[in-house]
């Protein structure tokens, strides 16, 4: 039996074990169970003395790991089986999404000294990192780094030192996510930078994004919403989990057509799990409408999350927003259908009462938000290519995406009338 200790800040939450047959189990530590102020690690894993079996705990822990080709390349780089979740967590689990970190049993997570500041990367070093990531995702295996992020896109958790990118010291919480351009598709940095900036401009809660360039290569820096700084400037981890983790659905089933979350189950989760459900429900409605407007068909169950803070549980700021319909090689069908409609072309006035019924809201309110958000996008999106925040990016690509989105917003607005 191999064991990893699961830490939350400076306390052990419990243990994750794997037996000789590859079956994992998770058990809360008695001290964690005894402290009523300590939260469970997942909505799907409530505090209990009995250990959770593989089928119960794997969706949460596997949900911390990279997916698809990223996972395959890391397995090759580390010499482990791509299906061995425990080995991935052992190799990468030092810094993950949320408040947890996983360390070998008996090990204590390193705590960087306040005076211990990582060295910023030079431009040449940063270019080398950008070149390495497509071949060695998350820089897996590099000495001193144990970093993990879910998803199939190339990215790297980092910190900033004097506003320059640096790799974290051992045990240091990362505070930003570096996202290079996706080589398979043109101008993905422009696409995501524009859509994320647009989301913020029309009032959606969204992770802050900054566009940068080095050696002629563009990348995005996303501020991590699952981190916060204390009065001394020291970073701390906040807990979060995506909808798949919260619902006990493994990451390979993140799409609704595979049994993953739907809007109906997502809205139900928010009503059960968040502290002020009304606020969370309205934000998710806005996200559903916004994704339809911009053509983000990849809004699956791992692209929505719960955020756990001292004041309670909220819907996390939105992330990974881009117009996937701009790329013909990608499916145009929504990962979560809206009243059984999968594309903008299928949406009509009759869609909104059916969708409202699915998610438990008034049809008149849903129609009004469709019109308000569509109009807000039309008013904002054509101005954003000239925004100083996006000035380092390709202006012609930004304008092309803006025109596409404005056209979709105008079309959707027309569906809001009876």
N, C-alpha and C positions, 0 to 999 in steps of 0.2 A: 504494500500500500504506500503510495507516494502522497505527500501532503503539501499544500500551499496554505499559508496563513493569509486571511483576508483582513486588511487593515482599513480603518476609517479614521483619519487623522492619526492620533497616537494610541489608538486602542484596537485590539483585535476583535473583529466582528464575529468571526467564526473560522472554520476550516473547510477547504475544498480538497477532496481526496479522490484518487483514482485507483481502482484495483487492477489486478493482473489481466482482467478481461476488458480493460478500457472503459469501465463504467464509473462515472463520477457521482459523487454525492456531496452535498453541502450541509453543514450543521452549524447553528449559531452557538457561540461561546456562552457558557452559563452566566458569566458576568454581564454580557450584553443583554441577555434575556431578562436578567434581574433588574436592570436599570430601565424604568418606564420612560425615561427621557430619550432613550436611544431608539432610532427608527429602524424598521426593517430595510433591507437593501433593495427590495423590490415590492411593488404592489402584488406581484405574483408569488412572493416568498414571505408570507407573514411570519412574525416571530412565533416560534414553537420549539419545543424540546426535541421532537422527532426529526431526524435528518431527512432532507429532501433527496429523492431519488434522481437518477440521471434525467428522466423525462420531465421532471419538475424543475430542476436547477439549470439544465443545459441552456434553455432559451435565454436566460439572463447572462450567463457567463460567456457562451458562444457569441452573444450579441455585443460583447466588448471587442471583438476581433475583426480584422480586415476580411474582406470577402472576395470571391471570384478570382480573377487573375492576380490581384494583389496577394491573396493568400497563397496561391500556387507558387509564385515567385519567392515569397518568404520561406515557404517550406523547402524549396530547392536551396536557397541560400543558407539555411540553418541545418539542413540535413535531417528534417523531420517529416513525418507523414502529414499531408495536407488535411487529413481528417482527424488529426490528434489535437483536439481543443486544449487538453491539459498541457501538452507540450508547448503550444502557442502561448498560453497564459504564463507558463513558467519562463518563457523567453522574453515576452513583451509586456508583462503585466505590471511593470513599475509605475507607469503613468497611463491611465485609461480615461475614457469619458466618465465623468462623475467624480465622487469623493473617494472611491476605493483605490487601493493598490494591493498587489498580490506578491508575496515574498516567500521563499522557501521556509519551511517550518524551522523555528529557532532563530531565524534571521530577524534583525530589527531594521526597518527602513532607514536609510541614511538621512540625516537632517543637515542640509547645508548651513554653514555658519552665515550669519547676516553679512559678514564682510567678504564671503566667498562669492564672487561675481564671475559668471562665465565670460570667456573672451568672445567679443563679437567676431563674426566671420568677415574676412576680407571679401571684396567683390569676387576675386578668383576662387576663394573657398566656397562662396555661395553658389557660383556657377557650377562648381564641381558637385555640390549637393544636388542642384537641379538636374545635372546630367546623370547622377547616380540613382535618384529616386525611381525612375521608370524601370530600372534593372534590379534594384534592391530597395523595395518599398519600406518606408519607415526607418531606413538605414539599419535594418534588422541585422544583428550580429556585430555592429560596431561597438567597440569597447566602451562600457559605461552607459550605454543607452538601452533602456527597456521601455519602449513606447508603443502604444497601440491606439488605433482609431478604427471604428467600424466603417464599412463602406467599400465600394469598388473603385473609387477614384484615388489617384495618386495625391498624397498630402503628407505633411509632416508637422507634428507638434513642436513648437519652438518657444523661445522667450525673446524679449527685446532687451538689449543693453544699450543705453544711450541712443535709442530709436534705431538700433541696428540688430539684424537677426543674429541669434546665438543659439547653440545647442545647450540643453539644460544640463546642470550639474546632476550627479546621481541623487535621486530623491526629490529633486526640485520640481514643483508643479509647473507644467508648461502653461503659458498664458495666451498663446496665439496658435493658429493653424495656418501653415504655409501651403498654398494650393497653386502649383504650377499649371500652365496650360496643358490641356489634354491633347496629346499629339495626334490622336486619331481624327479629331474634328477641328475645323478652323475657328480661331478667335473665341475660344471658350472663356478666356479671361475677360474679354470684353463683354461677352454674353452674361456671365454670372455677375460681373461687377455692375453692369447696367441694371439687371433685374433685382439684385439685392439693394442697390441704391434706390431704385424705384419703389420697392416695398417699403423702405423707411420713409420715403417722401410722401406716400399716401397713408401713412399712419400705422402700418403693421409693425408689431414688435419683431425685430429682426437683429441678428448678430451684426455688429459693426464690421464693415469691410473697407479695406484700403488697398488701392491698386499701386503696384510698384514695378520698377523695371531695373534690371541689372544686365550689363553686357548685351543689350538689345533683346533680352528675354523678359516677358511680363509674367507677373505672378500676383496672387492676392494674399493679403494677410487678414485673417478673420479673427477678431477678438473673441476669446473663449468666454461664453456666458456662464460656464460652470466653474469659474474661478472668481475670487474676489480678493481685494487687497485690504489689509488692516491699516491702522493708523501709522504704523511704522513703514508701510510700503511693502510688506511681506505678503506673498501670494498664498492663498489657501484654496483647497478644492471644495466645490459645492457638489452635492449629489444630484444626479439626473439619471433618467432611463428613458429609452424610446418606447413607443407604443407596443412594439413586438415584445420587448422585455417585460413590460408591465402586464401584458396579456398572456404571457407564457407561450409565445409563438417563436419557434426557432428562426434564425435569420434567413435560412434558405427558403422560407415560406413567407417572405415579407410582402409579396404582392397579393392583392385580394383574390386574383384568379387562382392562386395556389393555396388558398385558405388563410391568407393574411388579413390584417385589419381592413375593414371597410369604414366609410364615414359613419355608418350607423353604430358600429362597435366603438369607433373612436370617440364620438360624442357621448356614448354611454359611459365609456371609461372616464372622461372628464367629469361627468356628473357624479361619479362614485369616488374619484380619487383626489380631486382638487379641493382646496379650501374654500374658494369662492367660485363655484361652478359657472355662474352666469357670465363672469368675465372671460373665463377660459372657453366657454362654448361660443361666445360671440367672436373671439379671436380665431378659433378654428373655422368658423363660417367664412370669415374674411379671407383666410388662407385658401380655402377651397375655391372661392370665387377668383381670387388673385391668380392662383395657379392656372385656372381655366383661361383667364385673360391673357397671361403671358405665354401660355402654351407649355407649361411645365408638366409634362405627362408622367414624370417619374416621382410624384409625391406619394411614395409608399409608406408603409407602417414604421420604417426606421428613420423617416425624415420628419417625424413629429415626436416630441419628447415631453416628459414631465420634469420639472425642476423643483428640487426640495430645498427650501430656505427656512430660516428661523421663523419667518412670518407665516409659513405654510407652503402648500404644494400648489404650483401654478403650471400652466402650459408654458413651455420654454420658448424663448425667441426662435424665430424660424431661421433655417439655414439651408444650404445646398439648393438655392433657387436659381434656375436658369431656364431659358426657353429651349426645351428639347425638340420642339416641332421645327426648329430651324435646321435640323439635321435629318435629311430624308432617310438615312440608314437606321434611325431609331423609330421605334413604334410610336405612332401618334395617339395611341389609346391611353386614356387616363389610368394610372395605377389604381386609383380608387374612383369608381364610376359615380357620376351624379345622376341619381334616379335612373339607373341602368343605361345612361348615355355615356359614351366613351370619348367622344370628340366634340369640339365646338360646333361642327356642322350638324350634329344631331340634337343640339340644344334648341328648344323653342319655348314660347310662353307657357306651355303646359308642363314643362320640366320642373318649374320652381315649386308649384304646389305639391308635386310628388316628392321632391327632395325635402321640402319643409316637413312633410309627414314622416319621412324616413328619420330625420334628425330631431324631431320634436320641437319645431319652431313654427311660428305663424307664417303662412305663405306671404302675407302682405309685407312683413318685415324682411323676409328673404329677398323678395322682389326689390324692395327699396335699397337694400345693401348692394344688390347687383348693379342697380342704376348708379348709386353713389360711387362705388368703387370704379366702375367703368368710366364714369365721367372724370373722376380724379386722375385716373391713369392717362386719359386723353389729354388732360390739362397739363400733366407733368412730363410725360415720357419724351416728348420731342425736344424738351429743354435740356434733358440730362446729358446728351452727348457733348455739350459745351460746359458741363460742370467741371470746376477745378479739381474735384475729387477724382475724376476719371481722365484728367488731362494727359497722363502718360500713355494712355491706351490708344489703339487705332481708331481715329475719328470716323472713318468711313464705315468700319464694321459696327461701331456704336450706333451710327445713324441708320444703318440697315436693320439692325435689331429693333430700334425704336419705332421705325415705320411699320414693321411687322406687328409689333405689340399694339400700336395705336389702332391699326386696322382691326385687330381682334377685339379690342375694347369697344370700338364703335359698333361692331357686329353684335357683341354680347349685350350692349345697352339696349338694343332693339328688342331683345327677348324678354325684357323686364316688364313690358306692357301686356295687358290681358288681350 
